[in-house]
Amino acid sequence: MQHVYLEVILFSHEVHSAKNLAAFFKESLGKCGLLEKFSYVVRDNAHNMSAAMEKADFKDVSCLAHTLQLVIKDSVFNQKRMIQDEPTRWNSTLHMLKRVLEQKRRLALVTPGLTPVKAMTEILSLFENATLTISYQNINVGETIPIINSITASLKENCTLKGMTNDLLASLQRKFGNCEFDQCHATVTTQISRPRFLFQMKL
């Protein structure tokens, strides 16, 4: 699989509305002679982006890495946001918790009822491993299903932090539950039987 940059240009509209984005994408693809030659557009989960694809009548699919990070935000921060976590930085939750573990003696984490930080880092490591795999390997949209299935299987085997695990599973179901029936994912899914993606926790 090859990656090619078509062009890097300034967005010509002041407002990033769905209408303006749709017109911009059509113009850019038209100039490159690709308006009728692409299969799907991979986009983030912003409402204006999904609406732009609909207005442009483009087939689209959400970015796997971005959606996995939203799963974490939905599940870990559904009650209270942790200090120093940055929602716009991927895997920042995991890195913050790892730092807490490194400094646990200095911080004297002996408060009764404190959420087991080590168990949280093990669970969130599943998502970091998946995100890094997606970011640095030639992953195509057809490999979404094997990746999500691997994460789901590992979470179901987890015996600690059942509340957090159940929240993550529920969020995965909301965001990816229909991908096996989606035409885009189902028609290009490959290598499901090959154990390429094994994101497991070391418990």
C-alpha positions as CSV (number, residue, x, y, z in Angstrom):
1,M,0.0,0.0,0.0
2,Q,1.4,3.4,-0.9
3,H,0.6,6.9,0.5
4,V,0.5,9.9,-1.8
5,Y,0.0,13.5,-1.0
6,L,-2.1,15.2,-3.7
7,E,-1.7,18.8,-2.5
8,V,-1.3,20.9,0.6
9,I,-3.2,24.2,0.2
10,L,-4.9,26.8,2.4
11,F,-8.6,26.3,3.1
12,S,-10.2,29.1,1.1
13,H,-13.3,29.5,3.3
14,E,-13.5,31.3,6.6
15,V,-16.2,29.0,8.0
16,H,-15.6,25.2,8.2
17,S,-19.2,24.4,7.4
18,A,-20.3,21.1,5.9
19,K,-21.2,23.0,2.7
20,N,-17.9,24.7,2.4
21,L,-15.9,21.5,3.2
22,A,-17.9,19.5,0.6
23,A,-17.2,22.1,-2.1
24,F,-13.5,22.3,-1.2
25,F,-13.1,18.5,-1.4
26,K,-14.9,18.3,-4.7
27,E,-12.8,21.0,-6.1
28,S,-9.5,19.5,-4.9
29,L,-10.3,16.0,-6.1
30,G,-11.6,17.4,-9.4
31,K,-8.3,19.2,-10.1
32,C,-6.5,15.9,-9.6
33,G,-8.8,14.0,-11.8
34,L,-9.9,11.7,-9.0
35,L,-13.5,12.8,-8.3
36,E,-14.9,9.6,-9.8
37,K,-12.0,7.3,-9.0
38,F,-11.8,7.0,-5.2
39,S,-13.7,4.5,-3.1
40,Y,-13.9,6.0,0.4
41,V,-12.9,9.1,2.3
42,V,-11.3,8.5,5.8
43,R,-12.4,11.3,8.1
44,D,-12.3,12.3,11.8
45,N,-15.5,12.2,13.9
46,A,-16.3,15.9,13.8
47,H,-20.0,16.6,12.9
48,N,-19.1,19.0,10.1
49,M,-16.8,16.4,8.5
50,S,-19.4,13.7,8.4
51,A,-22.0,16.1,7.2
52,A,-19.7,17.3,4.5
53,M,-19.3,13.8,3.2
54,E,-23.0,13.4,3.0
55,K,-23.4,16.7,1.2
56,A,-20.7,15.8,-1.3
57,D,-22.3,12.3,-1.7
58,F,-19.0,10.7,-0.8
59,K,-18.7,7.2,0.7
60,D,-16.8,7.7,4.0
61,V,-15.5,5.9,7.1
62,S,-14.3,7.4,10.4
63,C,-10.6,7.2,11.4
64,L,-10.0,4.1,13.5
65,A,-7.3,5.7,15.7
66,H,-9.4,8.8,16.4
67,T,-12.4,6.7,17.2
68,L,-10.5,4.5,19.6
69,Q,-9.4,7.6,21.5
70,L,-13.0,8.7,21.8
71,V,-13.8,5.3,23.3
72,I,-11.3,6.0,26.1
73,K,-12.6,9.5,26.7
74,D,-16.2,8.3,26.8
75,S,-15.4,5.5,29.3
76,V,-12.6,6.8,31.6
77,F,-14.0,10.3,31.9
78,N,-17.7,9.7,32.1
79,Q,-17.6,10.7,35.8
80,K,-14.6,13.0,36.4
81,R,-11.8,14.3,34.3
82,M,-8.3,13.5,35.6
83,I,-5.9,16.3,36.3
84,Q,-3.2,16.8,33.6
85,D,-4.9,14.6,31.0
86,E,-5.2,16.4,27.7
87,P,-8.1,15.3,25.5
88,T,-6.5,16.4,22.3
89,R,-3.3,14.3,22.8
90,W,-3.7,10.6,22.0
91,N,-2.8,8.2,24.8
92,S,-2.2,11.1,27.3
93,T,-4.4,9.3,29.8
94,L,-2.1,6.2,29.8
95,H,1.1,8.3,29.9
96,M,-0.2,10.3,32.9
97,L,-1.0,7.1,34.8
98,K,2.4,5.6,34.0
99,R,4.0,8.7,35.4
100,V,1.9,8.3,38.6
101,L,3.2,4.7,38.9
102,E,6.8,5.8,38.5
103,Q,6.4,8.4,41.3
104,K,4.2,6.3,43.5
105,R,6.6,6.3,46.5
106,R,7.0,10.1,46.4
107,L,3.3,10.6,46.0
108,A,2.5,8.1,48.8
109,L,-0.5,6.6,47.1
110,V,-2.1,5.0,50.1
111,T,-5.5,6.6,50.1
112,P,-8.2,3.9,50.8
113,G,-10.4,3.3,47.8
114,L,-8.0,4.9,45.3
115,T,-8.6,3.4,41.8
116,P,-5.9,0.9,41.0
117,V,-3.7,2.9,38.7
118,K,-1.6,-0.2,37.6
119,A,-4.7,-2.0,36.4
120,M,-5.9,1.1,34.5
121,T,-2.5,1.4,32.7
122,E,-2.7,-2.3,31.6
123,I,-6.2,-1.8,30.2
124,L,-5.3,1.5,28.4
125,S,-2.1,-0.1,27.0
126,L,-4.4,-2.1,24.7
127,F,-5.6,1.1,23.1
128,E,-2.1,2.6,22.9
129,N,-0.7,-0.5,21.2
130,A,-3.5,-0.4,18.7
131,T,-3.1,3.3,18.0
132,L,0.7,2.9,17.5
133,T,0.1,0.0,15.1
134,I,-2.4,2.0,13.1
135,S,-0.1,5.0,13.0
136,Y,3.1,3.3,12.0
137,Q,2.1,0.3,9.9
138,N,0.4,0.1,6.5
139,I,-3.1,-0.5,8.0
140,N,-6.1,-0.4,5.6
141,V,-9.7,0.1,6.5
142,G,-10.4,-3.6,6.1
143,E,-8.3,-4.4,9.2
144,T,-10.6,-2.4,11.5
145,I,-12.6,-5.6,12.4
146,P,-9.6,-7.7,13.4
147,I,-8.2,-4.9,15.5
148,I,-11.5,-4.2,17.3
149,N,-12.1,-7.9,17.8
150,S,-8.7,-8.3,19.4
151,I,-9.2,-5.4,21.8
152,T,-12.7,-6.7,22.7
153,A,-11.5,-10.2,23.4
154,S,-8.8,-9.0,25.7
155,L,-11.1,-6.7,27.6
156,K,-13.6,-9.5,28.1
157,E,-10.8,-11.6,29.7
158,N,-10.0,-8.8,32.2
159,C,-10.9,-9.6,35.7
160,T,-10.1,-6.3,37.3
161,L,-11.9,-2.9,37.1
162,K,-15.0,-4.4,35.8
163,G,-16.8,-1.1,35.8
164,M,-14.2,0.6,33.6
165,T,-13.9,-2.5,31.4
166,N,-17.7,-2.7,30.9
167,D,-17.8,1.0,30.0
168,L,-15.0,0.5,27.4
169,L,-16.8,-2.5,25.9
170,A,-20.1,-0.5,25.7
171,S,-18.4,2.4,24.0
172,L,-16.7,0.0,21.5
173,Q,-20.1,-1.5,20.8
174,R,-21.6,2.0,20.2
175,K,-18.9,3.1,17.9
176,F,-17.9,-0.1,16.1
177,G,-20.8,-2.5,16.7
178,N,-22.1,-2.3,13.1
179,C,-18.8,-2.3,11.3
180,E,-19.0,-6.0,10.4
181,F,-22.2,-5.2,8.6
182,D,-21.0,-2.0,7.0
183,Q,-20.3,-2.4,3.3
184,C,-17.0,-0.6,3.5
185,H,-15.5,-2.7,6.3
186,A,-17.0,-6.0,5.3
187,T,-16.0,-5.9,1.6
188,V,-12.3,-5.0,2.2
189,T,-11.7,-6.9,5.5
190,T,-8.7,-9.2,4.9
191,Q,-6.5,-11.6,6.9
192,I,-9.1,-12.1,9.7
193,S,-7.9,-15.6,10.3
194,R,-4.2,-14.6,10.5
195,P,-3.2,-13.6,14.1
196,R,-1.7,-10.3,13.1
197,F,-3.3,-8.2,15.8
198,L,-2.9,-9.5,19.4
199,F,-3.4,-6.6,21.8
200,Q,-3.3,-8.4,25.1
201,M,-2.9,-7.2,28.7
202,K,-0.2,-8.6,30.9
203,L,-2.1,-9.3,34.1
